[in-house]
Amino acid sequence: MKSGFNLTAIGQYLSVLLCMLVLNGCVAFMPDRIHYVWDAEQAKESAVSVLPAPSASEDFVGLAFSGGGSRAALFAAAGAEALHEAGILEQVTHVSSVSGGSMASSYLLGSPPETCGQLAPENEASCEANYFARYKAAMRENYFLPMEVGQVLHPNRFLSPTRRITSLQEAFDNKYLGQKTFGDLPEDRALFINAASYDDGRRFVFSNFAIPVVENPTGHLQNRTLTARSFSLKECNAPTPDDFPLALAVAASAAFPPALGPVSIEVPPACNTTGTQYWHLGDGGILENTGVETLQEILLRQDMRGEGPARAIIFSFDAGKRESIEANLANRNLRLWTSDPGRVVSITNTRGDAYQSIVWAQREQDLDFPVKIVRIRYSDHVPSQWPESCSSRIQRNATLAEQLQAVPTRFNISDCDADLIEAAARLGVQRAVQGDPELGAWLRTW
């Protein structure tokens, strides 16, 4: 009897293994997934919304939300709430985001707080508080689990990175985006969701406004590799199509290789292209993880056209990891790298940040308007006390700074880590607003 039971168990195990092999084999021979087919001819014939040029009396107020999974998403959302309380969020004109930060930017512009409407003061405050509570709750959601469930429920996606991205897109739609597209975005604020082009190593920007191809570029914009790609082609200035899913743009921005993506877009012959093109897009953080560079490029473009603002300010919420060079050199454990592929982003951005600061320092002095960048890094603003949700962590003798630095880069976040990140964001905005006389003087003119 015991032997029969073993044979039955072995048979069941072999049956499951055979099914897995068959499914894997089917996926291996399935054609690549095309995530979106763009009707470029229609875009060429229709009127487009080119990035609006501010008047000389207007301000450019930008938000930059970095990559970093749910850690970055929540840091951005909590930072946006703190900016609202300081009277700054309502002045924002441009929002740029990468990877996890794109979760926060798509919520902020896809479901803006203005939906509260004109209410009595006490009801308006309650409505705004409820809005930001929903906003932060959406960023705390577990997006990893529904993505994995989507893989299991759709065998044709199993172990397929290009099809896995669809499961992540569906998770974003089901949790908070609700099938919204770029056509649902407001017309008075520009959104830039940054990805990376695997075809030529350039930033690829999804936006509700057209970013024209630079004609007669100068300075930093002379090098084609350093300028952003978008749906605008040489003979066709086009924004991201109105029917393009916001969730797909966010998923593309967060599609870290090799686990996710790339996202593939089919572009038919039009707009001075030769033959059908296929754009392959993935995680924007592997090129520039803060989102600041795209806003800087927009300012350079405006200055080049003589259409610069009166002044520009960018609030950068940076939740990206910064690895310790000394700690890396002292660590012999190779699994430190193989178990956390996200470290590649911190490596590439070490060089990227240095290059960007050098280029921007050279170009900024030539601008016809002042620019201020307020950088708020999550690890620089350690709360003074542990949240109640961290009671089990306190016993491990980790310091608050160590715990904050250890928050992982995932599509889910624990309550303890989330409470720490929210506190860091609020503290960062408070220090920026109260501790910078120049910024304080700026804000008093609004």
Residue pairs with C-beta under 8 A, 6 or more apart in sequence:
23 155
23 158
24 158
24 159
26 155
26 156
27 156
27 157
27 158
27 159
27 160
27 163
30 156
30 160
30 163
32 162
32 264
33 160
33 162
33 163
33 165
33 166
33 264
34 264
34 265
34 266
34 278
35 162
35 165
35 166
35 248
35 263
35 264
35 265
36 244
36 245
36 248
36 263
36 264
36 265
36 266
37 265
37 266
37 268
38 231
38 241
38 265
38 266
38 267
38 268
39 241
39 268
40 233
40 236
40 238
40 267
40 268
40 269
40 270
40 271
40 273
41 268
41 270
43 231
43 236
43 238
43 241
43 270
43 271
44 235
44 236
44 238
44 270
44 271
48 210
48 237
48 238
48 239
49 187
49 208
49 209
49 210
49 239
50 209
50 210
50 212
50 237
51 190
51 207
51 209
51 210
51 211
51 212
51 298
51 301
52 190
52 209
53 302
53 305
53 307
54 60
54 93
54 302
54 307
54 308
54 309
54 310
55 309
56 308
56 309
56 310
57 310
58 309
58 310
59 91
59 93
59 309
59 310
59 311
59 312
59 313
60 93
60 94
60 299
60 302
60 309
60 311
60 312
60 313
61 88
61 91
61 92
61 93
61 94
61 312
61 313
61 315
62 92
62 93
62 94
62 95
62 96
62 295
62 312
62 313
62 314
62 315
63 76
63 80
63 83
63 92
63 94
63 95
63 96
63 105
63 314
63 315
63 317
64 95
64 96
64 97
64 101
64 290
64 291
64 292
64 295
64 314
64 315
64 316
64 317
64 318
65 72
65 73
65 76
65 95
65 96
65 97
65 98
65 101
65 102
65 104
65 105
65 291
65 317
66 72
66 76
66 97
66 98
66 99
66 100
66 101
66 285
66 289
66 290
66 291
66 316
66 317
66 318
66 319
66 320
67 98
67 99
67 100
67 101
67 253
67 254
67 283
67 284
67 285
67 289
67 319
67 320
67 345
68 75
68 99
68 100
68 101
68 285
68 289
68 319
68 320
68 321
68 409
69 99
69 100
69 254
69 408
69 409
69 410
69 411
69 413
70 100
70 103
70 139
70 140
70 143
70 410
70 411
70 412
70 413
70 418
71 100
71 319
71 378
71 407
71 408
71 409
71 410
71 413
71 417
71 421
72 99
72 100
72 101
72 103
72 104
72 317
72 319
72 320
73 100
73 101
73 103
73 104
73 139
74 104
74 136
74 139
74 140
74 413
74 418
74 421
74 422
74 425
75 317
75 319
75 378
75 421
75 424
75 425
76 97
76 101
76 104
76 105
76 139
76 317
76 319
76 425
77 104
77 107
77 108
77 132
77 135
77 136
77 138
77 139
78 136
78 421
78 422
78 425
78 426
79 315
79 317
79 376
79 425
79 426
79 428
79 429
80 89
80 104
80 108
80 132
80 135
81 132
81 135
81 136
81 425
81 426
82 425
82 426
82 428
82 429
82 430
83 89
83 92
83 315
83 429
84 90
84 113
84 128
84 132
86 429
86 433
86 443
87 443
87 446
88 315
88 433
88 443
88 446
89 113
91 446
92 189
93 188
93 189
93 190
94 189
94 190
94 192
94 295
94 298
95 105
95 108
95 109
95 189
95 190
95 191
95 192
96 105
96 192
96 194
96 291
96 292
96 294
96 295
97 104
97 105
97 106
97 191
97 192
97 193
97 194
97 253
97 291
98 194
98 253
98 284
98 285
98 288
98 289
98 290
98 291
99 253
99 254
99 256
99 283
99 284
99 285
99 289
100 254
100 319
100 409
100 411
101 291
101 317
101 319
102 193
102 194
102 249
102 250
102 253
102 254
102 284
103 138
103 139
103 143
103 172
103 250
103 254
104 135
104 139
105 191
105 193
106 172
106 177
106 180
106 191
106 193
106 246
106 247
106 249
106 250
107 135
107 138
107 139
107 176
107 177
108 135
109 185
109 186
109 189
109 191
110 177
110 180
110 184
110 185
110 246
111 176
111 180
112 186
112 189
113 128
113 131
113 132
115 131
116 124
116 127
116 128
116 131
117 127
118 124
119 127
136 422
138 175
138 176
140 413
140 415
140 418
141 175
141 176
141 412
142 411
142 412
143 168
143 171
143 172
143 175
143 411
143 412
144 410
144 411
144 412
145 412
146 167
146 170
146 171
146 174
146 175
147 164
147 167
147 168
147 171
147 411
148 167
149 167
150 157
150 166
150 167
150 168
150 170
150 171
151 157
151 158
151 164
151 167
152 158
154 163
154 166
154 167
156 163
157 163
157 164
157 166
157 167
161 257
161 258
161 259
161 260
161 261
161 262
162 261
162 262
162 263
162 264
164 259
164 260
164 261
165 251
165 252
165 255
165 260
165 261
165 262
165 263
168 251
168 254
168 255
168 260
168 411
169 245
169 247
169 248
169 250
169 251
170 247
171 411
172 246
172 247
172 250
172 251
173 179
173 245
173 247
177 245
177 246
177 247
177 250
179 245
179 247
180 245
180 246
180 247
181 242
181 243
181 244
181 245
181 246
182 206
182 208
182 239
182 240
182 241
182 242
182 243
182 244
182 246
182 249
183 242
183 243
184 246
185 191
185 208
185 246
186 208
187 208
190 207
190 208
190 209
190 298
191 206
191 207
191 208
192 205
192 206
192 207
192 291
192 294
192 295
192 298
193 205
193 206
193 207
193 249
193 250
193 252
193 253
193 284
194 203
194 204
194 205
194 206
194 228
194 253
194 284
194 288
194 291
194 294
195 203
195 204
195 205
195 206
195 249
195 252
195 253
195 255
195 263
195 281
195 282
195 283
195 284
196 202
196 203
196 204
196 281
196 282
196 283
196 284
196 285
196 286
196 287
197 203
197 204
197 229
197 279
197 280
197 281
198 262
198 280
198 281
198 282
199 279
199 280
200 225
200 229
201 225
201 287
202 224
202 225
202 226
202 227
202 228
202 229
202 287
203 228
203 229
203 284
203 287
203 288
203 293
203 294
204 228
204 229
204 230
204 252
204 279
204 281
204 284
205 211
205 228
205 229
205 230
205 294
206 230
206 231
206 240
206 244
206 249
206 252
206 253
207 230
207 239
207 240
208 239
208 240
209 239
210 230
210 231
210 232
210 237
210 238
210 239
211 228
211 230
211 232
211 239
211 298
211 301
212 232
212 237
213 232
213 233
213 234
213 237
214 221
214 227
214 301
214 304
217 227
217 304
218 304
219 300
219 363
219 366
220 226
220 297
220 300
220 359
220 362
220 363
221 227
221 297
221 300
221 301
221 304
226 359
227 297
228 294
228 297
230 239
230 240
231 238
231 239
231 240
231 241
232 238
232 239
233 270
233 271
233 272
233 273
234 271
234 272
235 271
235 272
236 270
236 271
236 272
238 271
240 249
248 263
251 260
251 261
251 263
252 261
252 262
252 263
252 281
252 282
253 283
253 284
254 260
254 283
254 411
255 261
255 262
255 263
255 281
255 282
255 283
256 282
256 283
256 285
256 286
256 341
256 342
256 345
257 282
257 283
257 286
259 341
260 282
260 283
261 281
261 282
261 283
262 280
262 281
262 282
263 280
263 281
263 282
264 278
264 279
264 280
264 281
265 278
265 279
265 281
266 276
266 277
266 278
267 273
267 276
267 277
267 278
267 279
268 276
269 275
269 276
283 345
284 291
285 320
285 345
285 349
286 344
286 345
286 348
287 348
287 352
288 294
288 349
288 352
288 356
289 318
289 320
289 345
289 349
289 352
290 316
290 318
290 320
290 349
290 353
291 316
292 314
292 316
292 356
292 373
293 356
295 314
296 314
296 356
296 360
299 308
299 309
299 312
299 367
299 371
300 363
300 367
302 308
302 309
303 366
303 367
303 368
303 369
306 368
308 367
308 368
308 369
309 369
310 369
311 369
311 370
311 371
311 372
311 442
312 369
312 370
312 371
312 372
313 371
313 372
313 373
313 374
313 439
313 442
314 371
314 372
314 373
314 374
315 374
315 376
315 432
316 373
316 374
316 375
316 376
317 376
317 378
317 425
317 428
318 375
318 376
318 377
318 378
319 377
319 378
319 421
320 345
320 346
320 349
321 342
321 343
321 345
321 346
321 409
322 346
322 350
322 377
322 379
323 343
323 346
323 347
323 350
328 336
336 343
337 343
340 409
342 409
364 371
372 438
372 439
372 442
374 432
374 436
374 439
376 425
376 428
376 429
376 432
377 428
378 404
378 407
378 421
378 424
378 425
378 428
379 401
379 404
379 405
379 424
380 428
381 424
381 425
381 427
381 428
381 431
382 400
382 401
382 404
382 424
382 427
383 400
383 404
383 420
383 423
383 424
383 427
384 400
385 400
386 393
386 394
386 400
387 416
387 419
387 420
387 423
389 414
389 415
389 416
389 418
389 419
390 403
390 416
390 419
390 420
392 416
393 403
393 416
398 406
400 420
403 416
403 417
403 420
404 420
404 421
404 424
407 413
407 417
407 420
407 421
408 417
413 421
432 439
433 439
433 440
433 443
434 440
